Amino acid sequence: MTDTDDDAAAGAPGTPGRSLPDRTRIGRAALRVADLDETTAFYRDVVGLAVLDRTDGRAALGVDGTPLLVLERDADRPARSRTDAGLFHTAFRVPSRAALGEALGRVRERWRLDGASDHLVSEALYLDDPEGNGVEIYRDRPREEWPTDDDGTVRMATDPLDIEGVAAAASGSNIVDRAPAGTDVGHMHLEVTSLSAFEAVYVDGLGFDVGMSGPDVRFVAAGGYHHHLGANTWRGRTTPAAGRGLAWFEVVVPDTAALEATRTRLDAVAADGDVEFAVEGREDGFAVTDTDGIEVRVRAAETQSL
C-alpha cells in the first residue's frame, strides 16, 4: 500500500481522508448468466428475493422493493474459466437468526447446502447457484459480541455451525418463501490474481480499511465492520475476469461529498501508475475496472440506482 501521512489520514483541509465514511455499504450485485429463467427462479425460491422487474434479457430482484441483485442474460459469453478472477460469493445478510433458519429451510427443501460455518461475528450458509456462482446467506451477531484482537481488529474464525440450532430458530415449521425486510448484500467476496493490486485499488484508492488478513486473503471494510469486501488467492486465479459470472457490484457512500472525495483519492492512486486500472464517469457516480477486470460502481446513497 502507498504511504499516507497523518494529516491526510485524518482528513486535512483540501485532502480527502484515507478511509471511507462509516455509513458506506455494498449496494447491488450483478451477474451475467446463460439461463435467465433458471437463475431467476433460484434467487427467488431459494434465496428468497422477490422479482421486482423482468424483461427478456434482465431480471432485478430484491427485498421490500429495494433491488439487491441484477441478472443479465449473456448466453453468448463463454463460461468462466478455471483461471479467471471474479466472484467467490455474493453474501446476502438477513436481519436475524430466525431469518437465517427460514433461509436454511428453503435451501433444504428446494436446493442443496454446500457448507455452513460459525465465523464468531456471524453465522453463515454456503451454496452455489445453478451456474456455479457462489452464494452466502448469513446473519451478524450483535456488534458488541464480536471478538477483537489487542489492536482492535475484529477476529473471525471458521468453526462448525450449530445448524440445528439455526433451523430451530425459524419462526415456524412451514417454508417461508421470502427473505424479510432488512435483508441486504452485506459483503462481496472476490477471487483475485494479486492481493497487493487489490489493496492498491480498494484500500489506497477507494478507501476501505484492512481488517483481518492472512497470506492469501484480505478482508476490508468501512466503519469497523468485519468486512464489506473479501479477496482471496486460494484457487490460484491467474487471468482477468472474462467469462460469465460477476458483471459488477456497487459501493454506496453516504453523500456526494464522500463520492467526490473517493474519486479524488482514487485518481491520485491511478496517477501514481504503480497499478493500472480504469476509472470512468457515470451519471450516478463512477465505475472502476480493477486490475482483474472486475467492475465496481461507486455512487452516493442519495442518487437513484441506474
N, C-alpha and C positions, 0 to 999 in steps of 0.2 A: 504494500500500500504506500501511497505517497505520504510524506510527512506533512503535517499541518500544524502551524504554530498555535500557541494557546489562545491568542486573540481571535484568530479565525475560528477555532473550535468553539469558542464562546459566543461567536456571532458579533464581531466588532463592526462598527458603523461602516456601511458600504460593502461588507463582506458577508456572503451567505454562510450561515452556520454549517458546521460539518455534518450534523445529524438531521434527519427528517423530523418533523413535528410529531408529538406524541400521538395525535389522532390519525396518523397515516394508517391506511388499511389496504388490503387487497380488494379489488373490485371484481369484475367479471373475468372469466377464463373462456377461451375459445378453442375449439378442436376442429381439425379437418378430418372428415370421416368419409368412408366409401358408402356405407349403408346408413342413410339418414334415418330411415324408419326404425330399424332395429336399435340403433344407438339412442334415438329419442325415447323409445319405449323403455330402455334400460334406465335412463336417468329419471324418467317419470315413475316407473313402477318399483324400482329397486332403491334408488337414492331418495326418491320421494319428492322430486321437484315438479312443479306444475308447468305445463306448456303455456307460455304467455303469448307466443307469436309463432306462426308456422307458414312457410312458403315451400315451393318445390325444392329450393336449394338451401334453406336455412331454417333453423329452429332456435328459439330463445326460450330458456327455461329458468324458473326462479321460484321464489317463495314470497307469498303475501304481496304479489305484484312487483317485487324487486327482481330484476334479471341477475342471475348468477352465472349462467353458462350459455354460450352460443355454440351451436353445432353448424358447421358449414360443409355442405356436400362437395367433395372433391375426388370423385372416383377415378379421374384420370391421373392424379398424382400417385406415384409409387408408394407402397407401404414403407414405413420407417425401417431402415436397415439396422443391423446389429451394431454398426459403428457410429451411427448418428447420435449426436447430442439431442436433447429435447426434454420431454416430460418424464419425471419419475412418478409423481402423482399430483392430482388436484385434491386438496383437502377441504372437505365440507364440514364446517363446525356447527354442531347442534347445541341448543342452549341448556340442556340438562341431561342427567343420566337417564331419566325416563325416555327422553327423545332418542338417546343412543340405543336403549333397549328396544324401542319401536323400530329403529333402523335395522337392528340385528334381526328382528322378526321378519322384516321384508326380505333381507338377504337370505335367511334360512329357508323361507317359503318359496322364493322366486329366483334365486341365483345360487352362488357358491361363495363361501368365505375363504379367502386365501391366507389370512393372518389376523392376529389380534394381540395388542400389546398395551401394557401399562407403562407410560412414559414419565411417571411421577407427577408431571404437570397436567397430564391428560390421559384419557383412555381412548383407544383407537381401534377401529376395524379396518381391514385392508382387503381390497378386491380389485379385479380388472374389469373394464367394460368390454363389450363384445369385440372391440377392435384392438384390445390389448393395452389401452390407456389405463394407467394406474389411478386408483381412487382410494382416498382415505375418508372415513367418516369418524369424527371424533367429538368429544366434549372436554372442555377445560375444567380442571378442578379450580376452586376459588384461588385467586392470585395469592392471597395470604398464606396458602398452604404449599406454594411452590418452594422446593428446597433451593438454596443458593450456596455457592462456594464462598470462601473467605473474601474474595474480591467482588462479591455481589453478583457474579454471573449465575444465571438460572441453570440449575443442574437437571439434566434429563437422563433417563435410562431406558432400556428396552427389556422390561420384565414381563412375565406371563400375565395376561389379563384374567381377572375374575369374570369369566364370560357368563357364567350362570347368574352371578350377581347382577351383571348388566341386564341380562334377559329378565330377571325378576323385577327390575326397576321399571319396566314398561308399564304403561297406565292400565293395561287390561290384557285379556287373552286374545282378543281379536287383532288382526293385522290392521295397522294404521297406515293408510295409503300415502299421506302427505307429511313431509317434514314440517315442523311448526314454524310460526313466525319467530324471527330471531336467528334462523339458520343463515349462514353466510359462507363465503370462501375464506377460511381462516388463514390458510397459507398455501403457497405453491412450492413444490419440491422439484428441482431440475437435475438432470444428468448433464454434466459439463465436461469439456475436454481439459480445462485448466482452472484450478481454484484461484490462482493469482490473477488471471484475467477476469474471472467472476468478481473478485474483490475490487478490481480497478473500476469496473462498471457500476456495481451495485453498492459498494461501500464508499469508495473515494468519489464516485460520480453521483449516484442517486442519493447517498447519504444514510444508508442503513448502518446500524451498529452491529459489530460482530459479537455474537454470543458464544454458546458452547461450540467448540470446534475440535476436530481431530485431523490426522494426517491426510485423510481422504474425504472429509466432509466439512462444510461450513453451515452454520445457522446464523442468520442475520435478521434484525428486527428494528422496529421503531418503538419508542415509548416503553421500553423494558419488557416487551412481550417475549415469550420464549423463542418464537421465530415466525416471521412473515414469509421468509424465503429460506429454503434449504437448497444446497447444491452438493452433489457428490460425484466421485470418480470411481465408484465401486465396480462398475462393469467395464471400465477401460474404454469409454467412448473416445473416438479419435477424429471424427469428421463433423462439420457443422450440420445442424438440423436441415433436412431436405425433403423428407417424405411426409406422409400424413401423420397426424398427431397434433401436438400443440401448435396452434396458429398464432396466438398472442394472449397476453393477460394484462390486467390493469393494476397499477399502483395509484391509489387515490389519496391525494394530500388535502388538508383541510380547506384551503382557500387559494386564491390566485397569487397572493404574496408568496406563499410556500411554493407554488408551482414555478414562479419566476426565479426564486432562489435556487430551486433544484435544477432548473435549466442552466442558470449561470454556473453553478458548481460543475455540472456535467460538461458544459462547453469548455471549462478550464482544464478538465482532465483530458478531454479529446484533443485540445490544443497541445498538450504535452507530447502526444504522439507515441507514447510507450505502448499503448494498446489501441488497436484500430477498431472502432465501432461507429455506427451511423446514427445520427440524430436528425429527425425530420419533423417539422411543424405539422400540427393537426388543428382542425377547427376547435376542438375541445381541449387542446394541450399540445403534447408532442409524443413522438414514438422513438424508442431506442431499439436498434437491432444490434444485439451484443456480438461478441466475437464468435459465438456458436450459432449465429443465425436465429437466435430466439428474440422475438419482438415483445417488448414491454411498453405499454401505453400509459403515460402519466397524465392525469387530469386532476382538476380541483373538484372537491365534493359538490360545490355549488353549480357546476356545469352539468349539462344534460349528457347522458351516455349516448355515444354515436355508434 
